[in-house]
Amino acid sequence: MLSELLAKYKEAKILLETQEKRVERYRKKIEDQMIAEGRDQYTDGQWTVRRQVQQRMMFTKKHVPENIWKQYAQPQKVEFVSIREAQQKK
């Protein structure tokens, strides 16, 4: 049962990767067209598109003294399932 699910997972993942590449190509074409037209925003009856830049501030452990890191670091719990194909023996 689990092997069948894993096979279906692999098939779906391949399809997803193909579609993600396709979506990214269209997103890039849209962005390039907006740049060519000198636009940061586009709206018609169906769509609204905005080009914007987001900036985030962050620091890592190596950027701050140890005592500051220990005082302010916030642990986050993330649960996930890792699925990889077994390496085929040669």
N, C-alpha and C positions, 0 to 999 in steps of 0.2 A: 504494500500500500504506500509506504513512504517513498520507495523508489519510483513509483508511478508519479507521485506528486512532484518529486524532484525533477523528473524528466519533463513534466508539464511546466514547471517553474523555469527550467532552462529555455524551453521553447518560447514562453511568454517573455522572458528577459531579452532574448534575441530580437523579438518583434518590437519590444519597447525601445531598445537601443536604436533600432532602425528608425522608428518614428521620432525619437528624440533628436536624431541627427537631421531628419527632415524638418522638424519644427525649428531647430536652431538655424538651418539654412534660410528659412522664410523670415525668421526674426532678424537675421543679419541683413537680408535684402530690404526689409522694411526700414531698418535703421539707416542703411546706406542711402535709401531713397529720401528719407527725411533729412539727412545731412546734405544731400545734393540740392534739396529744395530750401535749405536753410531753416528748417522747422524744428521746434522742440515739442510741438503739440499738433495733433491732427484729430479732427472730429468730423464725422459725417453722420448720416441717420442711423448707422449700424455700429460704428466703432469709435472709440476714443483711444488715442495712443499718445503717451507722453514719454519723451526721452528725459532722463534725469540721472544725476550722479549722486550716489549715496556714499557718505564717508562715516566710518566708525572709528572710534578711539578705543584702543585696547593696550594692554601691556602683558608681558609674560613674566614668569618667575625670575628670569635673568635680568629684567629691567628694574627690579626693586630690591631693597634690602630684605633679608630673610625674615626679620621680625615684622615688617609691614605685610609681607606676603602671608605669613601665618595668621596675622590679625584680620586681614580683609578677604582672603581667598574664600570663595564660595563653591563648595563641591556641588556637582550636578550629577544626578543619577540618570543614566540613559540605558534603556533596555533595547536590545536588538537581537536578531537572529542572523548569524553569519552562515552563508551557504556558498560553498565552493565545490567545484568538481574535483574528484580525487585525481591525483597525478597518475597518468597512465605509465605503467612500467614498460621500459624499452627492451 
